[in-house]
Amino acid sequence: MRGIAHSRAIKSRVRTGDFFFYTPEILHELLRDIWDYEGWMDTPDLSTEFITKTAKVSEGNGRLAMFSDVSDALRGLNEADRNLLRQRYSNGGMDFDALAAVYEMTEEAMRKRVRRAIHKLQDRLGGEPPVWHNRRRKVMTNAQAAAQTRNQDI
């Protein structure tokens, strides 16, 4: 039995590997520079960085397209989430403790709120990467979970 992603790929005539999904890590890196429109065309100085075989977001490739996608998705968020992400990431960003003081919340609550805003942004960009080829997490029975919990307590 083939999955929905495979059916969509056949219908749209693309390979499943051609789809791109924004992870929270990629969004974290892009959000640092998203509000500086002039900097979108600048290629970062990578002379001091070790460049891996896999392309980083900052190494070019689709950097401008990613900025465009994320900028468009940000406009779809509510104003409170957009302002929160702007405060967290623009111009070097604010630390969680400073944000927590501004919003009169605990630091942990502020971390959770930022994480939720990033997940909303990720949903606007297509959501989490699907599990391809029926690879799923191993499901445990209640007895196995209880045994594992008992073993951790020892």
N, C-alpha and C positions, 0 to 999 in steps of 0.2 A: 504494500500500500504506500502510495506516495503522498507527501505532505502538501499543504496549501502553498508553501513557498515554491515548491517544484511546479505545481500547476500554474501559478502566476508567472513563473519564469517561462514556461512553455507558451503561455498565452501572449506574453509581451515580447517573446523571442529574445530573451537575454539569459545569461547564465546566472545561477544563484550567487556565484562569487562576484558578480558585478554590482551587487547591492552594497551600499555603505551605511553603516549605522554609527551614530555619534554616541560614544561612551561618556560617562561622567568625567573621566580623565581627559579626554579630548576637549570636552566643553570647558573644563577648568582651564586648560591651556589657552583656548581661543578667547574666553571671556576676559582674559587679562588685557587683550589688545582690541577688543571689538568696538569700544567707544572712540578709538582714535582712528578716524576714517583716513586721515592723511598717511598713517603708518601702514595701511593695508597693502600698499604697493611696494613698501620697503622690504627688501630681503634681509632677514636678520644676519648679523655677523656670526658665522659659525666657525671662524678660524680657530677658536679656542675650545670648541666642543668636539667630542668624539662622535662621529656620525656612524650610526648603526646601519646594518644591511636593510633593515626595515625602515621605511620612511617615517619620520616624525612629522607632526603637524607643522612645525616651524621650519622644516626643510624644503618648503616650496610645494611642488606638485599641485595640489588643488587648494592651496591656502586661500586664494582670493574667493574661490567658489564656496569654501567652507565659511568664510567670513560673511559672505552674502546670505547663505542659508541660515546661519545662526542669527544674523541681524534681522532677517525676515521673521524668524520664529520668535525672537524677543518681542517684536511688535504684537504678536498674538497673545502674549502673557498679560495678566492683569497688571495694573499700574503699580500695585504694592510689591509684587514679585520682581517686576522690572527694576524698580527703584532699589530694592534690596540687593539684587545682583549688581547693579551699577555701583552701589556703595561698597560692596564686598570686593569688586574686581577692578574698577576704573582707577586710573592714576596711582597704581601701586596697591590699591585696595586697603580696606580696613581690616584689622584683626578681629577675630570673633569676640574678644573681650570688649573692644571698643564698640562694636556693633551692638553687643548685648547691653551696654550702658545706654546707648542712644535709644534703643527700643524698649528699655527697661525690662529685660528678660534675663534668664540665666544664660551662661555661655553655651551650655548643652542644648537648650531650647533654640538658641540662635543657629547652632550648627545644624540641627534638625530642620529648621525652617529654610536655610540655604540649600540643604540637600534636597528638600521637597521642591523648591523652586527649580533646581537643576533638573530634577526628574520630570517636572512639567515641561521644561524646555526640551528635554530629550523626547518626550512623547510627541511634541509638536514637530519634531524632526524625524519621526518614524518609529520611535520606541526603541526598546532593547533589541539586540540581535536575537533572531529566533534560534532555536536548537535545530540544526540541520541533521538529516539522516537518522532521525529517531534516537539521537543520543540524549538520554535523560538521566537524571540523578537516580541513584539506587533508592528504591523505596523500602523502608523498614517496617516490619510489623510492630505492633505495640510491645510485644514481648522482647523483641530485639532492642528497641529503644530503651525499655526499662533495664535490660541487662547492661547496655552500654552506659547508662546513667549510673547504675550501681558500681560498675568497674571504674568510673571516673572518680567516684567518692573515695575509693580505696587508696 
